Amino acid sequence: MDFNEMLLNRESCRAFNGQPVDRELLLQVVEAGRLSPSACNAQPWRFILVDEAEALKGVQDALVVDGGATGAPWRDKVPAFIVVCEEFANTMPIVRQHYNTTQRFVPLDIGLAAMNMCYKAMELGLSTCMIGVCDQDVMEQRLGIPEGHTVWVTLAVGYPAKETAPRKKMRKTIEDVCSFNHY
Ligand SMILES: Cc1cc2nc3c(=O)[nH]c(=O)nc-3n(C[C@H](O)[C@H](O)[C@H](O)COP(=O)(O)O)c2cc1C
């Protein structure tokens, strides 16, 4: 599948069949995150692979916020999650001092890693969905994440319950999002 086909065919999966994902495949997915670019090459990420029952339950619980709201009502069928939390970036002192880039770039860097992981997963025949909202405290408690290591995104990874036909993307038009030389 060439890149354009991947762009057109990738979609978020919200129905998994529950089949476990081989750890070797999960590690290949994380490798795509590990090799991603980051501002100042700071690599401000830590990937927590979750595939055992107790930890899975912990993540499922952490995906519920504000008395029951969740971005992933289908979370119980997800066989693996990749929880991406912030690792304190080891930037050059001059950068830290003058531009305070670390904080501004961390979510951007982690977003890039997350996207690369989604495409790698797709290449491996896996489906994914990024999940943005979580209860930080619950995530910290259940996965032993030290305080301050913000969870920026959680990837649900698995096999789709059924193959969905590639659909036309609901996207803004090129004219809506792009212009030459002026806003
Ligand atoms: C940062 C981020 C957070 C997201 N959080 C959720 C979520 O909590 N629940 C969900 O079902 N989808 C979530 N999504 C998936 C988006 O809804 C999805 O990417 C968008 O609707 C476009 O659809 P597509 O991925 O199928 O092309 C998230 C996507 C991103 C990039």
The ligand as an SDF file (V2000), in Angstrom:
LIG
                    3D

 31 33  0  0  0  0  0  0  0  0999 V2000
   -5.6830   13.8910   19.7850 C   0  0  0  0  0  0  0  0  0  0  0  0
   -6.8550   13.0300   19.3780 C   0  0  0  0  0  0  0  0  0  0  0  0
   -7.7570   12.6020   20.3280 C   0  0  0  0  0  0  0  0  0  0  0  0
   -8.8370   11.7820   19.9700 C   0  0  0  0  0  0  0  0  0  0  0  0
   -9.6690   11.3200   20.9340 N   0  0  0  0  0  0  0  0  0  0  0  0
  -10.6670   10.4690   20.5920 C   0  0  0  0  0  0  0  0  0  0  0  0
  -11.5170    9.9010   21.5880 C   0  0  0  0  0  0  0  0  0  0  0  0
  -11.3820   10.1560   22.7800 O   0  0  0  0  0  0  0  0  0  0  0  0
  -12.4730    9.0310   21.1950 N   0  0  0  0  0  0  0  0  0  0  0  0
  -12.6430    8.6930   19.8640 C   0  0  0  0  0  0  0  0  0  0  0  0
  -13.5160    7.8800   19.5680 O   0  0  0  0  0  0  0  0  0  0  0  0
  -11.8630    9.2250   18.8910 N   0  0  0  0  0  0  0  0  0  0  0  0
  -10.8840   10.0940   19.2230 C   0  0  0  0  0  0  0  0  0  0  0  0
  -10.0650   10.5990   18.2650 N   0  0  0  0  0  0  0  0  0  0  0  0
  -10.2630   10.2030   16.8440 C   0  0  0  0  0  0  0  0  0  0  0  0
  -10.9030   11.3290   16.0100 C   0  0  0  0  0  0  0  0  0  0  0  0
  -12.2490   11.4670   16.3740 O   0  0  0  0  0  0  0  0  0  0  0  0
  -10.7310   10.9820   14.5380 C   0  0  0  0  0  0  0  0  0  0  0  0
   -9.3590   10.9550   14.2090 O   0  0  0  0  0  0  0  0  0  0  0  0
  -11.4360   11.9730   13.6220 C   0  0  0  0  0  0  0  0  0  0  0  0
  -12.8430   11.9300   13.8120 O   0  0  0  0  0  0  0  0  0  0  0  0
  -11.1760   11.6700   12.1470 C   0  0  0  0  0  0  0  0  0  0  0  0
  -11.5850   10.3610   11.8320 O   0  0  0  0  0  0  0  0  0  0  0  0
  -10.5720    9.2570   11.2690 P   0  0  0  0  0  0  0  0  0  0  0  0
   -9.4550    9.0790   12.2700 O   0  0  0  0  0  0  0  0  0  0  0  0
  -11.3860    8.0080   11.1340 O   0  0  0  0  0  0  0  0  0  0  0  0
  -10.0340    9.7400    9.9550 O   0  0  0  0  0  0  0  0  0  0  0  0
   -8.9970   11.4210   18.6020 C   0  0  0  0  0  0  0  0  0  0  0  0
   -8.0880   11.8750   17.6530 C   0  0  0  0  0  0  0  0  0  0  0  0
   -7.0260   12.6570   18.0180 C   0  0  0  0  0  0  0  0  0  0  0  0
   -6.0320   13.0880   16.9520 C   0  0  0  0  0  0  0  0  0  0  0  0
  1  2  1  0
  2  3  1  0
  2 30  2  0
  3  4  2  0
  4  5  1  0
  4 28  1  0
  5  6  2  0
  6  7  1  0
  6 13  1  0
  7  8  2  0
  7  9  1  0
  9 10  1  0
 10 11  2  0
 10 12  1  0
 12 13  2  0
 13 14  1  0
 14 15  1  0
 14 28  1  0
 15 16  1  0
 16 17  1  0
 16 18  1  0
 18 19  1  0
 18 20  1  0
 20 21  1  0
 20 22  1  0
 22 23  1  0
 23 24  1  0
 24 25  2  0
 24 26  1  0
 24 27  1  0
 28 29  2  0
 29 30  1  0
 30 31  1  0
M  END
$$$$
